[in-house]
């Protein structure tokens, strides 16, 4: 059971690295999004509040999650997020 958990964690880490690498790759075109690299202690909610301090944070969080194909609001330091 422990071995299965370790394999699952390793698989998730590899997928996360692949996602970060693909999101950090330069993209051309006028419609390109900005990229934000998550720092230790940052949350999706905090990033959303900073993007639109007067807006509805829930809407911005949902938009960020959709743009970045996030299954949860948990972030990892070093993770690249596309911003609107």
KASUL-V31571 format. One record per residue. N is the residue number from 1. RES is the residue in one letter. PHI is phi in radians with two decimals (NA if undefined). PSI is psi in whole degrees, 0 to 359 (* if undefined). D_CENTER is the distance of its C-alpha to the mean C-alpha in whole Angstrom. Layout:
# KASUL-V31571
n=N res=RES phi=PHI psi=PSI d_center=D_CENTER
n=N res=RES phi=PHI psi=PSI d_center=D_CENTER
This chain:
# KASUL-V31571
n=1 res=X phi=NA psi=319 d_center=29
n=2 res=X phi=-1.12 psi=319 d_center=28
n=3 res=X phi=-1.09 psi=318 d_center=28
n=4 res=X phi=-1.10 psi=318 d_center=26
n=5 res=X phi=-1.12 psi=318 d_center=23
n=6 res=X phi=-1.13 psi=320 d_center=23
n=7 res=X phi=-1.13 psi=318 d_center=23
n=8 res=X phi=-1.11 psi=318 d_center=20
n=9 res=X phi=-1.13 psi=316 d_center=18
n=10 res=X phi=-1.06 psi=318 d_center=19
n=11 res=X phi=-1.08 psi=316 d_center=18
n=12 res=X phi=-1.10 psi=320 d_center=14
n=13 res=X phi=-1.12 psi=320 d_center=14
n=14 res=X phi=-1.13 psi=316 d_center=15
n=15 res=X phi=-1.11 psi=320 d_center=13
n=16 res=X phi=-1.09 psi=316 d_center=10
n=17 res=X phi=-1.10 psi=319 d_center=11
n=18 res=X phi=-1.11 psi=320 d_center=12
n=19 res=X phi=-1.15 psi=314 d_center=9
n=20 res=X phi=-1.07 psi=316 d_center=8
n=21 res=X phi=-1.11 psi=317 d_center=12
n=22 res=X phi=-1.24 psi=325 d_center=12
n=23 res=X phi=-1.29 psi=330 d_center=9
n=24 res=X phi=-1.42 psi=348 d_center=11
n=25 res=X phi=-1.14 psi=138 d_center=14
n=26 res=X phi=-1.11 psi=141 d_center=16
n=27 res=X phi=-2.18 psi=136 d_center=17
n=28 res=X phi=-1.59 psi=178 d_center=20
n=29 res=X phi=1.79 psi=157 d_center=21
n=30 res=X phi=-1.26 psi=336 d_center=22
n=31 res=X phi=-1.60 psi=16 d_center=19
n=32 res=X phi=-1.12 psi=145 d_center=16
n=33 res=X phi=-1.59 psi=160 d_center=13
n=34 res=X phi=-1.39 psi=156 d_center=12
n=35 res=X phi=-2.08 psi=133 d_center=10
n=36 res=X phi=-2.04 psi=129 d_center=9
n=37 res=X phi=-1.65 psi=122 d_center=8
n=38 res=X phi=-1.15 psi=132 d_center=8
n=39 res=X phi=-1.79 psi=161 d_center=11
n=40 res=X phi=-0.98 psi=133 d_center=13
n=41 res=X phi=1.57 psi=349 d_center=14
n=42 res=X phi=-1.34 psi=148 d_center=11
n=43 res=X phi=-2.16 psi=159 d_center=10
n=44 res=X phi=-1.09 psi=323 d_center=8
n=45 res=X phi=-1.13 psi=318 d_center=12
n=46 res=X phi=-1.14 psi=319 d_center=13
n=47 res=X phi=-1.13 psi=318 d_center=10
n=48 res=X phi=-1.10 psi=317 d_center=12
n=49 res=X phi=-1.08 psi=320 d_center=15
n=50 res=X phi=-1.19 psi=326 d_center=15
n=51 res=X phi=-1.23 psi=322 d_center=14
n=52 res=X phi=-2.50 psi=76 d_center=17
n=53 res=X phi=-1.02 psi=332 d_center=19
n=54 res=X phi=-1.68 psi=352 d_center=22
n=55 res=X phi=-1.54 psi=179 d_center=20
n=56 res=X phi=-1.40 psi=110 d_center=19
n=57 res=X phi=-1.01 psi=324 d_center=16
n=58 res=X phi=-1.05 psi=321 d_center=16
n=59 res=X phi=-1.19 psi=318 d_center=16
n=60 res=X phi=-1.18 psi=319 d_center=13
n=61 res=X phi=-1.05 psi=315 d_center=11
n=62 res=X phi=-1.09 psi=320 d_center=12
n=63 res=X phi=-1.15 psi=315 d_center=11
n=64 res=X phi=-1.07 psi=317 d_center=8
n=65 res=X phi=-1.08 psi=319 d_center=7
n=66 res=X phi=-1.20 psi=316 d_center=10
n=67 res=X phi=-1.08 psi=327 d_center=9
n=68 res=X phi=-1.82 psi=7 d_center=6
n=69 res=X phi=0.90 psi=49 d_center=8
n=70 res=X phi=-1.57 psi=132 d_center=6
n=71 res=X phi=-1.45 psi=333 d_center=10
n=72 res=X phi=-2.36 psi=175 d_center=9
n=73 res=X phi=-1.60 psi=5 d_center=8
n=74 res=X phi=-1.25 psi=134 d_center=8
n=75 res=X phi=-2.07 psi=157 d_center=6
n=76 res=X phi=-2.13 psi=132 d_center=8
n=77 res=X phi=-0.94 psi=135 d_center=10
n=78 res=X phi=1.65 psi=346 d_center=9
n=79 res=X phi=-1.19 psi=137 d_center=6
n=80 res=X phi=-1.64 psi=130 d_center=6
n=81 res=X phi=-2.05 psi=131 d_center=4
n=82 res=X phi=-1.33 psi=136 d_center=7
n=83 res=X phi=-1.99 psi=149 d_center=9
n=84 res=X phi=-1.22 psi=* d_center=12
